[in-house]
């Protein structure tokens, strides 16, 4: 009985995370554009553990001729960018 309860709770929370990932995807281009980025590629997604942070959706984006790898997540009713890193930036010594 305990295993069934744990599995049921895990499935419920995983479903919440999955629906948030879908929501993030629907608002991704708008969110990136508001932050000055243009979406040029999609990389994938990850569900949040038991619904935490609603998961992340990874994109390749561009701003001022610099290409970045980064993720969007949803916290409450806000979308946030995370883990931005430049792909084609020139490293200064």
Buried (B, 14 or more C-beta within 10 A) or exposed (E): EEEEEEEEEEEEBBEBBBEBBEBBBEBBBEBBEEBEBEBEEEEEBBBBEEBEBBBBBBBBBBBEEEBBBBBBBBEEEEBBBEEEEEEEEEEEE
